[in-house]
């Protein structure tokens, strides 16, 4: 469905043109609904893209954080909070 000819708006549907002015109110209501749904679909696609990019960003941050944590442990530090007596059993 497409609206063509701004001077005399026509609905192009399945290859046929229909003058919107000559359509009944129910048809005009349905046209309005389809146009609104098209706008919503455009907004949802944009939102989906934003979500995908944000998700990829958080995955990247997570990978960086894990890599940084692994580098700390490789340098000989550990995350043990004990007193060191655990190894001897004292």
Secondary structure by P-SEA (a helix, b strand, c coil): cccccccbbbbbccccccccccccaaaaaaaaaaaaaaaaaaaaaaaaaaaaaaaaaaaaaaaaaaaaaaaaaaaccccccccccccccc
